[in-house]
Amino acid sequence: MLYVNALMSLYEDTKPIQKNRIVPVIKPNDYLEILQAQNKNNEEAQNAIYEQYNEDLIIVYMQDTEYSLSSINMESFEKLGIEKDKLLDFSIKNLKEILPEIQGGRENGSYYILAGGTFEASLILLETLWTKENFIVNGDFVIAIPCRDLLAITGSNDMAGIENLKSFAEKMYREGDHHISPFLYIWNGEKFEKFAN
C-alpha cells in the first residue's frame, strides 16, 4: 500500500496546484539547506516559497494532497494569482478547512495537542487558538514543537511544567521524525518567540 501511495503522490505532483490545498507548514531554519545538501539540483529547495516566522523557524507554503505535502515553486505560485503579502492569511484559512478535529489532553500540568499527525506544529499560526478559554495555563503560553506532529503547551509561571516541557522537547527532537526544534517558545500576543528562562 505504501508503494501505491508513493506512486499516487508522484501523479499528484504533475497536476495543477489546487489553491484551496495550499497550507503553511512550520519548518526549522535549515530545512531548505538540508534539502539542498541532499541533492545539489533540488528544485524544491531552490524554488520553495517561504517566509521567516521567528529566529529558528520558517513557514514553507506547500500543497497538501491526499498522500503527501509538496512545495510550491515560484513559477507555479505566480500562476495562482495570489498576492504574496496575502499568502499567509490565505493558507491559514485553507489549513482551518482541512484540519481534522483538534484533540488534546492534559498531563502533569501540560496540554498535548493532536491534529492528524501532519499539522500540529502549524497550529502555532492559528491566533484564535491561543486563548485562556482553550488552555488554562499559569502565565503566558509556552510551547514545545520538537517534531511536526507534536505540540505541547504549559504556562510561563509553571516551573515544573517548563522543566517537563524542556525534557520532552529535547528527547522527542532526538528520537522523533520530521524534526522542528528542541527549544521552547513563548507567545507574545501575536506569535511565538524563543523562550529564555
C-alpha positions in Angstrom: 0.0 0.0 0.0 2.9 2.4 0.7 4.2 1.8 -2.8 0.8 2.7 -4.3 0.5 5.8 -2.2 4.0 6.9 -3.3 3.0 6.4 -6.9 -0.2 8.4 -6.3 2.0 11.2 -4.8 4.1 11.4 -8.0 0.9 11.6 -10.0 -0.4 14.4 -7.8 2.8 16.4 -8.4 2.0 16.6 -12.1 -1.5 18.0 -11.6 -2.1 21.8 -11.4 -1.9 23.2 -7.9 -5.2 23.5 -6.1 -5.5 26.9 -4.4 -7.7 25.5 -1.6 -5.0 23.0 -0.7 -2.1 25.5 -0.1 -1.2 25.3 3.5 1.5 26.9 5.8 4.0 24.3 7.2 6.3 25.1 10.0 9.9 24.0 9.4 13.3 24.7 11.0 15.5 27.4 9.5 17.9 24.9 8.0 15.1 22.8 6.2 15.9 24.2 2.7 19.7 23.9 3.3 19.3 20.2 4.2 17.2 19.5 1.1 19.8 21.3 -1.0 22.7 19.3 0.6 20.9 16.1 -0.2 20.7 17.0 -3.8 22.5 20.0 -5.3 19.9 20.3 -8.1 17.0 20.1 -5.7 14.4 22.4 -7.2 12.2 22.1 -4.2 14.9 23.7 -2.0 15.9 26.3 -4.6 12.4 27.5 -5.6 10.3 27.0 -2.4 8.0 29.8 -1.4 8.7 30.5 2.3 9.0 33.3 4.9 10.6 33.7 8.2 8.4 33.1 11.3 10.9 33.7 14.1 14.7 33.3 14.6 14.5 29.5 14.5 11.5 28.7 12.3 10.2 29.4 8.7 6.8 28.9 7.1 7.0 26.9 3.9 4.0 27.1 1.7 3.1 23.6 0.4 0.2 21.8 -1.3 -1.5 19.2 0.8 -2.5 16.2 -1.3 -4.2 13.1 0.0 -0.8 11.4 0.3 1.9 14.0 0.8 2.9 17.6 1.1 4.8 19.2 -1.8 6.5 22.6 -2.1 5.2 25.2 -4.4 7.7 26.9 -6.7 7.7 30.5 -7.8 6.5 29.6 -11.3 3.5 27.7 -10.1 2.8 30.3 -7.4 2.7 33.2 -10.0 0.1 31.3 -12.0 -2.2 31.2 -8.9 -2.9 34.9 -8.8 -2.4 35.2 -5.1 -0.6 38.3 -3.8 2.5 37.3 -1.8 1.6 39.5 1.2 -1.8 37.8 1.4 -0.4 34.2 1.1 -0.1 33.6 4.9 -3.7 34.6 5.6 -4.9 32.7 2.6 -3.1 29.5 3.5 -4.2 29.7 7.2 -7.8 29.8 6.0 -7.1 26.7 3.9 -5.4 25.0 6.9 -8.5 25.6 9.1 -10.7 23.9 6.4 -8.6 20.8 6.0 -7.6 20.2 9.6 -9.1 17.2 11.3 -10.7 17.8 14.6 -8.2 19.1 17.1 -7.9 16.9 20.1 -5.8 17.0 23.2 -5.3 16.0 26.8 -3.6 17.3 29.9 -0.8 15.6 31.8 1.4 17.0 34.6 0.1 20.5 34.0 0.8 20.5 30.3 -1.5 20.1 27.3 -0.8 17.8 24.4 -2.5 18.6 21.1 -3.3 16.2 18.2 -4.4 17.2 14.8 -3.9 14.3 12.4 -0.1 13.9 12.7 0.9 16.4 10.0 -0.1 19.9 11.0 0.4 20.1 14.8 3.3 22.5 14.5 1.4 24.6 12.1 -1.3 25.2 14.8 1.0 27.9 16.2 -0.2 30.1 13.3 -3.8 30.0 14.4 -4.0 33.1 16.6 -7.6 32.4 17.7 -6.4 29.1 19.2 -4.2 30.9 21.8 -6.7 31.9 24.4 -7.1 31.1 28.1 -10.5 29.7 27.2 -8.8 27.0 25.3 -5.8 26.4 27.5 -5.8 27.3 31.2 -2.1 27.8 32.0 -0.3 29.8 34.7 1.3 32.7 32.8 1.8 33.1 29.1 1.7 30.2 26.7 4.9 28.3 26.4 5.1 25.6 23.7 7.3 22.8 22.5 7.2 21.6 18.9 10.1 19.1 18.6 8.5 17.4 15.6 5.8 18.4 13.1 3.3 16.0 14.8 4.0 17.1 18.4 2.7 20.2 20.2 2.8 20.6 23.9 1.8 23.6 26.0 2.4 24.9 29.5 2.5 28.3 31.3 5.4 30.6 31.7 4.9 30.7 35.5 4.7 26.9 35.9 8.3 26.0 36.6 7.7 22.3 36.9 5.7 22.4 33.6 8.6 24.3 31.9 11.1 21.7 33.1 8.9 18.8 31.9 8.4 20.5 28.5 12.2 21.1 28.1 12.9 17.5 28.7 10.1 16.4 26.4 11.3 18.7 23.6 14.9 17.6 23.8 14.0 13.9 24.0 11.5 13.9 21.1 13.7 16.1 18.9 16.4 13.5 19.3 14.1 10.5 18.8 11.3 11.7 16.6 10.9 12.2 12.8 10.3 15.4 10.9 12.4 17.5 13.4 11.4 21.1 14.1 13.1 22.4 17.3 14.5 21.2 20.7 13.7 24.7 22.2 10.7 26.2 23.8 8.7 29.2 22.5 6.6 31.8 24.3 3.5 33.6 23.0 4.0 37.4 22.7 0.4 38.2 21.8 0.9 37.8 18.1 3.3 34.9 17.6 5.7 32.6 19.4 9.3 33.7 20.0 12.2 31.8 21.6 11.7 31.3 25.3 14.7 32.0 27.5 14.4 31.1 31.2 
